[in-house]
Amino acid sequence: MEHVNLINRIIEAEQKAQEIAGAAKAKRQNLQSDLKSATDEIRQTYLDRATRRINEVRKNEERIADEMIAQLDQRYAQELSHMESMFSEHRSEWIDRLFSLIVGR
């Protein structure tokens, strides 16, 4: 009888080992799945943060470009106004000079 008890205990130990191995395998698969989920979540978080920063930089650069364009437009308008006033002021003098240069007087 003692052999039967020993065999039964060995069989029980084997079954227990199989259960533990199955639980460990399931836990490992769950850990891998959890790790992938956590990795995907971290990746998405960084991607979202990077996208927000890119959009902020883009908006800032566009604002700076708009300001520079406005300054250039204002400067060119002033220069054009100055040239038009110079033309109005010296028009007849320049016409007389050109006429003299052309006809040789």
A tleap script that builds the chain and sets N, CA, C and O, in Angstrom:
source leaprc.protein.ff14SB
mol = sequence {
  NMET GLU HIE VAL ASN LEU ILE ASN ARG ILE
  ILE GLU ALA GLU GLN LYS ALA GLN GLU ILE
  ALA GLY ALA ALA LYS ALA LYS ARG GLN ASN
  LEU GLN SER ASP LEU LYS SER ALA THR ASP
  GLU ILE ARG GLN THR TYR LEU ASP ARG ALA
  THR ARG ARG ILE ASN GLU VAL ARG LYS ASN
  GLU GLU ARG ILE ALA ASP GLU MET ILE ALA
  GLN LEU ASP GLN ARG TYR ALA GLN GLU LEU
  SER HIE MET GLU SER MET PHE SER GLU HIE
  ARG SER GLU TRP ILE ASP ARG LEU PHE SER
  LEU ILE VAL GLY CARG
}
set mol.1.N position { 0.800 -1.190 0.000 }
set mol.1.CA position { 0.000 0.000 0.000 }
set mol.1.C position { 0.851 1.265 0.000 }
set mol.1.O position { 0.490 2.303 -0.556 }
set mol.2.N position { 1.965 1.124 0.635 }
set mol.2.CA position { 2.827 2.273 0.730 }
set mol.2.C position { 3.258 2.736 -0.661 }
set mol.2.O position { 3.410 3.936 -0.890 }
set mol.3.N position { 3.453 1.824 -1.570 }
set mol.3.CA position { 3.833 2.177 -2.938 }
set mol.3.C position { 2.707 2.920 -3.642 }
set mol.3.O position { 2.947 3.844 -4.418 }
set mol.4.N position { 1.487 2.510 -3.364 }
set mol.4.CA position { 0.332 3.170 -3.981 }
set mol.4.C position { 0.240 4.617 -3.476 }
set mol.4.O position { -0.003 5.535 -4.259 }
set mol.5.N position { 0.431 4.810 -2.199 }
set mol.5.CA position { 0.415 6.168 -1.637 }
set mol.5.C position { 1.531 7.013 -2.234 }
set mol.5.O position { 1.337 8.183 -2.566 }
set mol.6.N position { 2.685 6.408 -2.361 }
set mol.6.CA position { 3.821 7.118 -2.940 }
set mol.6.C position { 3.537 7.490 -4.388 }
set mol.6.O position { 3.832 8.608 -4.810 }
set mol.7.N position { 2.971 6.573 -5.144 }
set mol.7.CA position { 2.628 6.840 -6.544 }
set mol.7.C position { 1.561 7.921 -6.616 }
set mol.7.O position { 1.652 8.823 -7.449 }
set mol.8.N position { 0.555 7.846 -5.756 }
set mol.8.CA position { -0.497 8.871 -5.734 }
set mol.8.C position { 0.080 10.244 -5.390 }
set mol.8.O position { -0.328 11.250 -5.970 }
set mol.9.N position { 1.007 10.291 -4.467 }
set mol.9.CA position { 1.632 11.570 -4.100 }
set mol.9.C position { 2.467 12.113 -5.265 }
set mol.9.O position { 2.494 13.320 -5.507 }
set mol.10.N position { 3.136 11.226 -5.972 }
set mol.10.CA position { 3.914 11.648 -7.147 }
set mol.10.C position { 2.976 12.195 -8.217 }
set mol.10.O position { 3.265 13.215 -8.843 }
set mol.11.N position { 1.854 11.513 -8.423 }
set mol.11.CA position { 0.873 11.973 -9.425 }
set mol.11.C position { 0.300 13.321 -8.999 }
set mol.11.O position { 0.156 14.218 -9.830 }
set mol.12.N position { -0.022 13.474 -7.738 }
set mol.12.CA position { -0.543 14.749 -7.237 }
set mol.12.C position { 0.497 15.857 -7.400 }
set mol.12.O position { 0.167 16.977 -7.792 }
set mol.13.N position { 1.741 15.538 -7.098 }
set mol.13.CA position { 2.816 16.522 -7.246 }
set mol.13.C position { 2.973 16.921 -8.707 }
set mol.13.O position { 3.174 18.096 -9.014 }
set mol.14.N position { 2.881 15.949 -9.604 }
set mol.14.CA position { 2.974 16.237 -11.048 }
set mol.14.C position { 1.823 17.136 -11.490 }
set mol.14.O position { 2.032 18.095 -12.234 }
set mol.15.N position { 0.609 16.828 -11.034 }
set mol.15.CA position { -0.555 17.651 -11.381 }
set mol.15.C position { -0.386 19.068 -10.830 }
set mol.15.O position { -0.699 20.049 -11.505 }
set mol.16.N position { 0.115 19.162 -9.594 }
set mol.16.CA position { 0.333 20.484 -8.988 }
set mol.16.C position { 1.386 21.249 -9.788 }
set mol.16.O position { 1.243 22.448 -10.028 }
set mol.17.N position { 2.447 20.544 -10.200 }
set mol.17.CA position { 3.496 21.176 -11.006 }
set mol.17.C position { 2.932 21.650 -12.341 }
set mol.17.O position { 3.280 22.733 -12.812 }
set mol.18.N position { 2.067 20.849 -12.950 }
set mol.18.CA position { 1.422 21.232 -14.215 }
set mol.18.C position { 0.566 22.482 -14.012 }
set mol.18.O position { 0.578 23.385 -14.848 }
set mol.19.N position { -0.171 22.536 -12.912 }
set mol.19.CA position { -1.001 23.710 -12.614 }
set mol.19.C position { -0.132 24.949 -12.421 }
set mol.19.O position { -0.433 26.019 -12.951 }
set mol.20.N position { 0.940 24.796 -11.662 }
set mol.20.CA position { 1.849 25.933 -11.423 }
set mol.20.C position { 2.484 26.385 -12.731 }
set mol.20.O position { 2.590 27.584 -12.989 }
set mol.21.N position { 2.908 25.430 -13.558 }
set mol.21.CA position { 3.518 25.777 -14.846 }
set mol.21.C position { 2.501 26.481 -15.743 }
set mol.21.O position { 2.833 27.460 -16.410 }
set mol.22.N position { 1.260 25.984 -15.760 }
set mol.22.CA position { 0.212 26.626 -16.561 }
set mol.22.C position { -0.084 28.031 -16.067 }
set mol.22.O position { -0.268 28.943 -16.874 }
set mol.23.N position { -0.133 28.223 -14.749 }
set mol.23.CA position { -0.377 29.546 -14.188 }
set mol.23.C position { 0.775 30.485 -14.520 }
set mol.23.O position { 0.559 31.654 -14.838 }
set mol.24.N position { 2.000 29.967 -14.445 }
set mol.24.CA position { 3.171 30.791 -14.770 }
set mol.24.C position { 3.154 31.190 -16.247 }
set mol.24.O position { 3.460 32.330 -16.596 }
set mol.25.N position { 2.795 30.242 -17.101 }
set mol.25.CA position { 2.723 30.531 -18.540 }
set mol.25.C position { 1.649 31.592 -18.820 }
set mol.25.O position { 1.880 32.520 -19.595 }
set mol.26.N position { 0.487 31.453 -18.193 }
set mol.26.CA position { -0.592 32.430 -18.368 }
set mol.26.C position { -0.160 33.797 -17.844 }
set mol.26.O position { -0.434 34.823 -18.467 }
set mol.27.N position { 0.520 33.804 -16.688 }
set mol.27.CA position { 0.984 35.061 -16.112 }
set mol.27.C position { 1.999 35.723 -17.029 }
set mol.27.O position { 1.972 36.940 -17.214 }
set mol.28.N position { 2.912 34.912 -17.616 }
set mol.28.CA position { 3.905 35.463 -18.540 }
set mol.28.C position { 3.224 36.079 -19.757 }
set mol.28.O position { 3.614 37.157 -20.206 }
set mol.29.N position { 2.210 35.402 -20.293 }
set mol.29.CA position { 1.480 35.953 -21.443 }
set mol.29.C position { 0.771 37.238 -21.056 }
set mol.29.O position { 0.748 38.191 -21.834 }
set mol.30.N position { 0.190 37.276 -19.860 }
set mol.30.CA position { -0.472 38.497 -19.395 }
set mol.30.C position { 0.533 39.625 -19.201 }
set mol.30.O position { 0.246 40.778 -19.523 }
set mol.31.N position { 1.716 39.293 -18.673 }
set mol.31.CA position { 2.754 40.307 -18.489 }
set mol.31.C position { 3.202 40.869 -19.831 }
set mol.31.O position { 3.394 42.077 -19.976 }
set mol.32.N position { 3.368 39.984 -20.812 }
set mol.32.CA position { 3.762 40.450 -22.139 }
set mol.32.C position { 2.692 41.352 -22.733 }
set mol.32.O position { 3.005 42.380 -23.334 }
set mol.33.N position { 1.438 40.974 -22.569 }
set mol.33.CA position { 0.335 41.782 -23.072 }
set mol.33.C position { 0.277 43.116 -22.341 }
set mol.33.O position { 0.085 44.164 -22.958 }
set mol.34.N position { 0.445 43.071 -21.006 }
set mol.34.CA position { 0.441 44.303 -20.220 }
set mol.34.C position { 1.608 45.206 -20.596 }
set mol.34.O position { 1.463 46.426 -20.676 }
set mol.35.N position { 2.760 44.596 -20.826 }
set mol.35.CA position { 3.937 45.361 -21.226 }
set mol.35.C position { 3.718 46.033 -22.574 }
set mol.35.O position { 4.069 47.199 -22.756 }
set mol.36.N position { 3.136 45.298 -23.519 }
set mol.36.CA position { 2.850 45.887 -24.827 }
set mol.36.C position { 1.854 47.029 -24.702 }
set mol.36.O position { 2.013 48.066 -25.347 }
set mol.37.N position { 0.830 46.848 -23.879 }
set mol.37.CA position { -0.162 47.909 -23.670 }
set mol.37.C position { 0.486 49.134 -23.047 }
set mol.37.O position { 0.229 50.259 -23.474 }
set mol.38.N position { 1.321 48.920 -22.043 }
set mol.38.CA position { 1.999 50.043 -21.386 }
set mol.38.C position { 2.936 50.747 -22.360 }
set mol.38.O position { 3.002 51.976 -22.384 }
set mol.39.N position { 3.658 49.972 -23.159 }
set mol.39.CA position { 4.562 50.542 -24.153 }
set mol.39.C position { 3.782 51.364 -25.185 }
set mol.39.O position { 4.184 52.473 -25.537 }
set mol.40.N position { 2.681 50.818 -25.658 }
set mol.40.CA position { 1.852 51.540 -26.627 }
set mol.40.C position { 1.305 52.832 -26.023 }
set mol.40.O position { 1.252 53.862 -26.694 }
set mol.41.N position { 0.905 52.772 -24.767 }
set mol.41.CA position { 0.371 53.964 -24.100 }
set mol.41.C position { 1.448 55.035 -23.950 }
set mol.41.O position { 1.198 56.213 -24.203 }
set mol.42.N position { 2.641 54.626 -23.539 }
set mol.42.CA position { 3.754 55.581 -23.402 }
set mol.42.C position { 4.105 56.174 -24.762 }
set mol.42.O position { 4.318 57.381 -24.882 }
set mol.43.N position { 4.166 55.326 -25.783 }
set mol.43.CA position { 4.479 55.804 -27.137 }
set mol.43.C position { 3.444 56.836 -27.593 }
set mol.43.O position { 3.802 57.875 -28.148 }
set mol.44.N position { 2.166 56.547 -27.357 }
set mol.44.CA position { 1.108 57.471 -27.762 }
set mol.44.C position { 1.193 58.783 -26.975 }
set mol.44.O position { 0.971 59.860 -27.529 }
set mol.45.N position { 1.511 58.688 -25.691 }
set mol.45.CA position { 1.651 59.884 -24.865 }
set mol.45.C position { 2.754 60.785 -25.415 }
set mol.45.O position { 2.561 61.991 -25.567 }
set mol.46.N position { 3.913 60.190 -25.714 }
set mol.46.CA position { 5.019 60.975 -26.266 }
set mol.46.C position { 4.681 61.522 -27.651 }
set mol.46.O position { 5.054 62.648 -27.980 }
set mol.47.N position { 3.990 60.743 -28.452 }
set mol.47.CA position { 3.590 61.214 -29.775 }
set mol.47.C position { 2.627 62.393 -29.661 }
set mol.47.O position { 2.757 63.376 -30.390 }
set mol.48.N position { 1.662 62.295 -28.748 }
set mol.48.CA position { 0.726 63.398 -28.541 }
set mol.48.C position { 1.451 64.649 -28.059 }
set mol.48.O position { 1.181 65.755 -28.525 }
set mol.49.N position { 2.379 64.458 -27.115 }
set mol.49.CA position { 3.125 65.601 -26.587 }
set mol.49.C position { 3.975 66.247 -27.678 }
set mol.49.O position { 4.032 67.473 -27.781 }
set mol.50.N position { 4.630 65.427 -28.489 }
set mol.50.CA position { 5.453 65.945 -29.583 }
set mol.50.C position { 4.591 66.680 -30.606 }
set mol.50.O position { 4.989 67.725 -31.121 }
set mol.51.N position { 3.419 66.139 -30.898 }
set mol.51.CA position { 2.511 66.795 -31.853 }
set mol.51.C position { 2.073 68.159 -31.326 }
set mol.51.O position { 2.031 69.137 -32.071 }
set mol.52.N position { 1.744 68.214 -30.027 }
set mol.52.CA position { 1.355 69.505 -29.437 }
set mol.52.C position { 2.492 70.508 -29.517 }
set mol.52.O position { 2.274 71.672 -29.851 }
set mol.53.N position { 3.704 70.063 -29.213 }
set mol.53.CA position { 4.855 70.975 -29.266 }
set mol.53.C position { 5.114 71.447 -30.692 }
set mol.53.O position { 5.403 72.622 -30.915 }
set mol.54.N position { 5.013 70.547 -31.644 }
set mol.54.CA position { 5.207 70.934 -33.051 }
set mol.54.C position { 4.173 71.970 -33.455 }
set mol.54.O position { 4.509 72.951 -34.119 }
set mol.55.N position { 2.923 71.767 -33.066 }
set mol.55.CA position { 1.874 72.732 -33.399 }
set mol.55.C position { 2.129 74.079 -32.735 }
set mol.55.O position { 1.902 75.123 -33.347 }
set mol.56.N position { 2.601 74.067 -31.484 }
set mol.56.CA position { 2.907 75.319 -30.796 }
set mol.56.C position { 4.036 76.055 -31.501 }
set mol.56.O position { 3.961 77.266 -31.709 }
set mol.57.N position { 5.080 75.323 -31.868 }
set mol.57.CA position { 6.214 75.943 -32.566 }
set mol.57.C position { 5.766 76.476 -33.919 }
set mol.57.O position { 6.153 77.576 -34.315 }
set mol.58.N position { 4.946 75.695 -34.632 }
set mol.58.CA position { 4.457 76.128 -35.943 }
set mol.58.C position { 3.649 77.428 -35.814 }
set mol.58.O position { 3.834 78.359 -36.598 }
set mol.59.N position { 2.755 77.480 -34.821 }
set mol.59.CA position { 1.956 78.690 -34.623 }
set mol.59.C position { 2.844 79.878 -34.279 }
set mol.59.O position { 2.633 80.984 -34.777 }
set mol.60.N position { 3.839 79.644 -33.426 }
set mol.60.CA position { 4.747 80.720 -33.041 }
set mol.60.C position { 5.546 81.213 -34.242 }
set mol.60.O position { 5.701 82.419 -34.434 }
set mol.61.N position { 6.049 80.288 -35.045 }
set mol.61.CA position { 6.811 80.666 -36.238 }
set mol.61.C position { 5.927 81.417 -37.238 }
set mol.61.O position { 6.381 82.377 -37.861 }
set mol.62.N position { 4.690 80.994 -37.396 }
set mol.62.CA position { 3.774 81.696 -38.303 }
set mol.62.C position { 3.483 83.100 -37.788 }
set mol.62.O position { 3.404 84.049 -38.568 }
set mol.63.N position { 3.323 83.231 -36.465 }
set mol.63.CA position { 3.064 84.553 -35.878 }
set mol.63.C position { 4.263 85.472 -36.104 }
set mol.63.O position { 4.104 86.634 -36.476 }
set mol.64.N position { 5.466 84.937 -35.874 }
set mol.64.CA position { 6.678 85.732 -36.087 }
set mol.64.C position { 6.804 86.126 -37.554 }
set mol.64.O position { 7.138 87.269 -37.863 }
set mol.65.N position { 6.540 85.188 -38.457 }
set mol.65.CA position { 6.611 85.490 -39.896 }
set mol.65.C position { 5.589 86.558 -40.276 }
set mol.65.O position { 5.896 87.459 -41.056 }
set mol.66.N position { 4.371 86.463 -39.729 }
set mol.66.CA position { 3.348 87.474 -40.016 }
set mol.66.C position { 3.780 88.853 -39.520 }
set mol.66.O position { 3.565 89.862 -40.191 }
set mol.67.N position { 4.393 88.880 -38.332 }
set mol.67.CA position { 4.866 90.155 -37.795 }
set mol.67.C position { 5.970 90.741 -38.673 }
set mol.67.O position { 5.991 91.943 -38.935 }
set mol.68.N position { 6.887 89.884 -39.124 }
set mol.68.CA position { 7.974 90.359 -39.985 }
set mol.68.C position { 7.431 90.860 -41.318 }
set mol.68.O position { 7.891 91.877 -41.837 }
set mol.69.N position { 6.466 90.156 -41.866 }
set mol.69.CA position { 5.857 90.586 -43.126 }
set mol.69.C position { 5.166 91.925 -42.945 }
set mol.69.O position { 5.271 92.802 -43.804 }
set mol.70.N position { 4.460 92.089 -41.835 }
set mol.70.CA position { 3.780 93.360 -41.568 }
set mol.70.C position { 4.793 94.493 -41.440 }
set mol.70.O position { 4.562 95.590 -41.948 }
set mol.71.N position { 5.916 94.236 -40.765 }
set mol.71.CA position { 6.958 95.261 -40.635 }
set mol.71.C position { 7.552 95.617 -41.995 }
set mol.71.O position { 7.774 96.790 -42.296 }
set mol.72.N position { 7.810 94.585 -42.821 }
set mol.72.CA position { 8.344 94.852 -44.157 }
set mol.72.C position { 7.344 95.627 -45.009 }
set mol.72.O position { 7.722 96.555 -45.725 }
set mol.73.N position { 6.070 95.246 -44.932 }
set mol.73.CA position { 5.036 95.976 -45.682 }
set mol.73.C position { 4.998 97.438 -45.260 }
set mol.73.O position { 4.876 98.333 -46.096 }
set mol.74.N position { 5.103 97.671 -43.952 }
set mol.74.CA position { 5.075 99.045 -43.446 }
set mol.74.C position { 6.311 99.805 -43.932 }
set mol.74.O position { 6.206 100.954 -44.361 }
set mol.75.N position { 7.480 99.164 -43.864 }
set mol.75.CA position { 8.703 99.825 -44.319 }
set mol.75.C position { 8.651 100.136 -45.807 }
set mol.75.O position { 9.026 101.229 -46.231 }
set mol.76.N position { 8.182 99.169 -46.604 }
set mol.76.CA position { 8.095 99.407 -48.040 }
set mol.76.C position { 7.069 100.490 -48.367 }
set mol.76.O position { 7.275 101.277 -49.291 }
set mol.77.N position { 5.984 100.535 -47.630 }
set mol.77.CA position { 4.992 101.592 -47.839 }
set mol.77.C position { 5.597 102.960 -47.519 }
set mol.77.O position { 5.350 103.937 -48.226 }
set mol.78.N position { 6.390 103.020 -46.449 }
set mol.78.CA position { 7.050 104.292 -46.108 }
set mol.78.C position { 8.050 104.689 -47.186 }
set mol.78.O position { 8.116 105.852 -47.584 }
set mol.79.N position { 8.821 103.725 -47.652 }
set mol.79.CA position { 9.803 104.004 -48.707 }
set mol.79.C position { 9.116 104.470 -49.987 }
set mol.79.O position { 9.572 105.410 -50.638 }
set mol.80.N position { 8.019 103.807 -50.343 }
set mol.80.CA position { 7.280 104.201 -51.539 }
set mol.80.C position { 6.715 105.603 -51.381 }
set mol.80.O position { 6.767 106.413 -52.307 }
set mol.81.N position { 6.178 105.881 -50.208 }
set mol.81.CA position { 5.642 107.213 -49.941 }
set mol.81.C position { 6.750 108.263 -50.032 }
set mol.81.O position { 6.553 109.341 -50.593 }
set mol.82.N position { 7.904 107.939 -49.479 }
set mol.82.CA position { 9.040 108.863 -49.534 }
set mol.82.C position { 9.477 109.097 -50.984 }
set mol.82.O position { 9.738 110.233 -51.381 }
set mol.83.N position { 9.555 108.024 -51.770 }
set mol.83.CA position { 9.958 108.172 -53.172 }
set mol.83.C position { 8.932 108.981 -53.961 }
set mol.83.O position { 9.295 109.792 -54.814 }
set mol.84.N position { 7.654 108.757 -53.674 }
set mol.84.CA position { 6.616 109.532 -54.368 }
set mol.84.C position { 6.688 111.004 -53.996 }
set mol.84.O position { 6.501 111.873 -54.847 }
set mol.85.N position { 6.958 111.284 -52.729 }
set mol.85.CA position { 7.072 112.693 -52.333 }
set mol.85.C position { 8.315 113.326 -52.948 }
set mol.85.O position { 8.280 114.489 -53.351 }
set mol.86.N position { 9.435 112.559 -53.026 }
set mol.86.CA position { 10.645 113.064 -53.686 }
set mol.86.C position { 10.371 113.338 -55.173 }
set mol.86.O position { 10.818 114.341 -55.728 }
set mol.87.N position { 9.632 112.429 -55.793 }
set mol.87.CA position { 9.301 112.613 -57.200 }
set mol.87.C position { 8.452 113.869 -57.381 }
set mol.87.O position { 8.703 114.678 -58.274 }
set mol.88.N position { 7.455 114.019 -56.531 }
set mol.88.CA position { 6.595 115.202 -56.635 }
set mol.88.C position { 7.385 116.478 -56.398 }
set mol.88.O position { 7.172 117.481 -57.080 }
set mol.89.N position { 8.285 116.443 -55.446 }
set mol.89.CA position { 9.071 117.618 -55.077 }
set mol.89.C position { 10.076 118.013 -56.160 }
set mol.89.O position { 10.284 119.199 -56.414 }
set mol.90.N position { 10.692 117.028 -56.790 }
set mol.90.CA position { 11.770 117.310 -57.746 }
set mol.90.C position { 11.407 117.002 -59.194 }
set mol.90.O position { 12.282 116.967 -60.059 }
set mol.91.N position { 10.155 116.785 -59.453 }
set mol.91.CA position { 9.722 116.361 -60.789 }
set mol.91.C position { 10.172 117.320 -61.883 }
set mol.91.O position { 10.836 116.920 -62.839 }
set mol.92.N position { 9.811 118.564 -61.737 }
set mol.92.CA position { 10.141 119.510 -62.808 }
set mol.92.C position { 11.647 119.714 -62.928 }
set mol.92.O position { 12.158 119.919 -64.029 }
set mol.93.N position { 12.358 119.660 -61.809 }
set mol.93.CA position { 13.819 119.790 -61.862 }
set mol.93.C position { 14.426 118.614 -62.631 }
set mol.93.O position { 15.318 118.811 -63.457 }
set mol.94.N position { 13.956 117.412 -62.369 }
set mol.94.CA position { 14.480 116.232 -63.045 }
set mol.94.C position { 14.120 116.231 -64.536 }
set mol.94.O position { 14.916 115.812 -65.376 }
set mol.95.N position { 12.926 116.699 -64.843 }
set mol.95.CA position { 12.516 116.782 -66.259 }
set mol.95.C position { 13.425 117.750 -67.000 }
set mol.95.O position { 13.901 117.451 -68.095 }
set mol.96.N position { 13.666 118.928 -66.390 }
set mol.96.CA position { 14.546 119.920 -67.027 }
set mol.96.C position { 15.956 119.360 -67.210 }
set mol.96.O position { 16.566 119.555 -68.261 }
set mol.97.N position { 16.468 118.681 -66.217 }
set mol.97.CA position { 17.799 118.100 -66.302 }
set mol.97.C position { 17.882 117.059 -67.415 }
set mol.97.O position { 18.826 117.057 -68.205 }
set mol.98.N position { 16.896 116.182 -67.470 }
set mol.98.CA position { 16.879 115.158 -68.501 }
set mol.98.C position { 16.794 115.802 -69.894 }
set mol.98.O position { 17.481 115.389 -70.828 }
set mol.99.N position { 15.949 116.804 -70.005 }
set mol.99.CA position { 15.811 117.487 -71.279 }
set mol.99.C position { 17.134 118.109 -71.714 }
set mol.99.O position { 17.526 118.027 -72.878 }
set mol.100.N position { 17.814 118.734 -70.749 }
set mol.100.CA position { 19.099 119.358 -71.037 }
set mol.100.C position { 20.135 118.320 -71.455 }
set mol.100.O position { 20.923 118.549 -72.373 }
set mol.101.N position { 20.125 117.182 -70.773 }
set mol.101.CA position { 21.095 116.133 -71.106 }
set mol.101.C position { 20.818 115.553 -72.505 }
set mol.101.O position { 21.746 115.215 -73.240 }
set mol.102.N position { 19.544 115.444 -72.855 }
set mol.102.CA position { 19.195 114.855 -74.136 }
set mol.102.C position { 19.506 115.811 -75.285 }
set mol.102.O position { 20.092 115.405 -76.288 }
set mol.103.N position { 19.117 117.078 -75.142 }
set mol.103.CA position { 19.340 118.037 -76.240 }
set mol.103.C position { 20.696 118.704 -76.178 }
set mol.103.O position { 21.086 119.414 -77.105 }
set mol.104.N position { 21.414 118.481 -75.095 }
set mol.104.CA position { 22.776 118.986 -75.013 }
set mol.104.C position { 22.881 120.441 -74.633 }
set mol.104.O position { 23.794 121.089 -75.146 }
set mol.105.N position { 22.099 120.997 -73.841 }
set mol.105.CA position { 22.190 122.392 -73.422 }
set mol.105.C position { 22.836 122.554 -72.100 }
set mol.105.O position { 22.982 123.676 -71.617 }
savepdb mol mol.pdb
quit
